[in-house]
Amino acid sequence: MSAEENLRISKEVADALPEGRVVALESSIICQGMPWPQNIETALAAEEAIRREGAVPATTAVVDGGVRIGLDRSDLEALAMCRGTTSVHG
């Protein structure tokens, strides 16, 4: 897999980057930090709060071995239910 194939930036995030309207969100709390359904509710509420302020949320995760910046709802739900993710427990 090439670097381009290993990195996916959503169109919404890519379009907002030149304007500086992107807020990066880290995703481990979705799969590893909170139980279902609080995790998806929290993730969606955080993204909605960012949108209300005129910015674009860029939740970032490794999904199916690739870096994803700007997850769609199905990606968020998969993380929330820990589908397609690998967790490291120490």
BALOBA-1460 file (C-alpha; in Angstrom, 3 decimals):
// residues 90
<rec num="1" residu="m" x="0.000" y="0.000" z="0.000"/>
<rec num="2" residu="s" x="1.427" y="3.385" z="-1.008"/>
<rec num="3" residu="a" x="1.575" y="6.385" z="1.321"/>
<rec num="4" residu="e" x="-1.307" y="7.990" z="-0.585"/>
<rec num="5" residu="e" x="-3.442" y="4.884" z="-0.156"/>
<rec num="6" residu="n" x="-2.503" y="4.681" z="3.517"/>
<rec num="7" residu="l" x="-3.728" y="8.230" z="4.247"/>
<rec num="8" residu="r" x="-7.281" y="9.401" z="3.643"/>
<rec num="9" residu="i" x="-8.344" y="12.973" z="4.346"/>
<rec num="10" residu="s" x="-12.056" y="13.589" z="3.987"/>
<rec num="11" residu="k" x="-13.131" y="16.103" z="1.354"/>
<rec num="12" residu="e" x="-14.766" y="18.251" z="4.028"/>
<rec num="13" residu="v" x="-11.523" y="18.479" z="6.017"/>
<rec num="14" residu="a" x="-9.390" y="19.030" z="2.909"/>
<rec num="15" residu="d" x="-11.683" y="21.855" z="1.793"/>
<rec num="16" residu="a" x="-11.553" y="23.568" z="5.221"/>
<rec num="17" residu="l" x="-7.764" y="23.286" z="5.719"/>
<rec num="18" residu="p" x="-6.773" y="26.320" z="3.597"/>
<rec num="19" residu="e" x="-9.184" y="28.462" z="5.619"/>
<rec num="20" residu="g" x="-7.832" y="27.207" z="8.957"/>
<rec num="21" residu="r" x="-11.271" y="25.981" z="10.035"/>
<rec num="22" residu="v" x="-10.244" y="22.468" z="11.141"/>
<rec num="23" residu="v" x="-10.249" y="21.128" z="14.691"/>
<rec num="24" residu="a" x="-8.367" y="17.863" z="15.157"/>
<rec num="25" residu="l" x="-9.944" y="15.301" z="17.459"/>
<rec num="26" residu="e" x="-8.171" y="12.220" z="18.754"/>
<rec num="27" residu="s" x="-10.152" y="8.981" z="18.639"/>
<rec num="28" residu="s" x="-8.870" y="6.548" z="21.276"/>
<rec num="29" residu="i" x="-11.535" y="7.587" z="23.783"/>
<rec num="30" residu="i" x="-14.167" y="6.359" z="21.313"/>
<rec num="31" residu="c" x="-12.960" y="2.754" z="21.261"/>
<rec num="32" residu="q" x="-10.790" y="2.436" z="24.341"/>
<rec num="33" residu="g" x="-11.905" y="5.106" z="26.801"/>
<rec num="34" residu="m" x="-15.674" y="4.971" z="27.089"/>
<rec num="35" residu="p" x="-18.350" y="2.274" z="26.897"/>
<rec num="36" residu="w" x="-21.048" y="2.030" z="24.213"/>
<rec num="37" residu="p" x="-23.248" y="4.068" z="23.699"/>
<rec num="38" residu="q" x="-21.687" y="6.947" z="25.647"/>
<rec num="39" residu="n" x="-18.652" y="6.836" z="23.367"/>
<rec num="40" residu="i" x="-20.559" y="7.472" z="20.128"/>
<rec num="41" residu="e" x="-22.826" y="10.024" z="21.802"/>
<rec num="42" residu="t" x="-19.770" y="11.922" z="23.063"/>
<rec num="43" residu="a" x="-17.978" y="11.761" z="19.709"/>
<rec num="44" residu="l" x="-21.034" y="13.033" z="17.824"/>
<rec num="45" residu="a" x="-21.697" y="15.775" z="20.396"/>
<rec num="46" residu="a" x="-18.080" y="16.985" z="20.169"/>
<rec num="47" residu="e" x="-18.239" y="17.098" z="16.382"/>
<rec num="48" residu="e" x="-21.578" y="18.943" z="16.484"/>
<rec num="49" residu="a" x="-20.217" y="21.539" z="18.943"/>
<rec num="50" residu="i" x="-17.304" y="22.202" z="16.578"/>
<rec num="51" residu="r" x="-19.659" y="22.569" z="13.621"/>
<rec num="52" residu="r" x="-21.856" y="25.040" z="15.541"/>
<rec num="53" residu="e" x="-18.798" y="27.262" z="15.927"/>
<rec num="54" residu="g" x="-18.172" y="27.216" z="12.169"/>
<rec num="55" residu="a" x="-15.273" y="24.781" z="12.100"/>
<rec num="56" residu="v" x="-14.884" y="21.276" z="10.699"/>
<rec num="57" residu="p" x="-14.085" y="18.355" z="13.022"/>
<rec num="58" residu="a" x="-11.227" y="16.123" z="11.905"/>
<rec num="59" residu="t" x="-11.485" y="13.036" z="14.069"/>
<rec num="60" residu="t" x="-8.387" y="10.981" z="13.319"/>
<rec num="61" residu="a" x="-7.878" y="7.228" z="13.665"/>
<rec num="62" residu="v" x="-6.177" y="4.217" z="12.177"/>
<rec num="63" residu="v" x="-8.931" y="2.252" z="10.443"/>
<rec num="64" residu="d" x="-8.208" y="-1.009" z="8.645"/>
<rec num="65" residu="g" x="-4.494" y="-0.193" z="8.689"/>
<rec num="66" residu="g" x="-4.798" y="3.273" z="7.169"/>
<rec num="67" residu="v" x="-4.714" y="6.742" z="8.675"/>
<rec num="68" residu="r" x="-8.083" y="8.472" z="8.378"/>
<rec num="69" residu="i" x="-8.483" y="12.198" z="9.002"/>
<rec num="70" residu="g" x="-12.098" y="13.281" z="9.136"/>
<rec num="71" residu="l" x="-14.161" y="10.200" z="9.904"/>
<rec num="72" residu="d" x="-17.672" y="9.702" z="8.613"/>
<rec num="73" residu="r" x="-20.457" y="8.413" z="10.817"/>
<rec num="74" residu="s" x="-19.923" y="4.774" z="9.816"/>
<rec num="75" residu="d" x="-16.224" y="5.033" z="10.757"/>
<rec num="76" residu="l" x="-17.160" y="6.590" z="14.117"/>
<rec num="77" residu="e" x="-19.720" y="3.867" z="14.799"/>
<rec num="78" residu="a" x="-17.248" y="1.129" z="13.879"/>
<rec num="79" residu="l" x="-14.738" y="2.597" z="16.330"/>
<rec num="80" residu="a" x="-17.392" y="2.967" z="19.003"/>
<rec num="81" residu="m" x="-18.262" y="-0.718" z="18.685"/>
<rec num="82" residu="c" x="-14.569" y="-1.612" z="18.251"/>
<rec num="83" residu="r" x="-15.044" y="-3.079" z="14.771"/>
<rec num="84" residu="g" x="-12.044" y="-2.947" z="12.449"/>
<rec num="85" residu="t" x="-9.743" y="-1.634" z="15.150"/>
<rec num="86" residu="t" x="-6.795" y="-3.007" z="17.005"/>
<rec num="87" residu="s" x="-6.369" y="-2.017" z="20.626"/>
<rec num="88" residu="v" x="-3.113" y="-2.276" z="22.501"/>
<rec num="89" residu="h" x="-3.496" y="-2.906" z="26.219"/>
<rec num="90" residu="g" x="-0.554" y="-2.415" z="28.503"/>
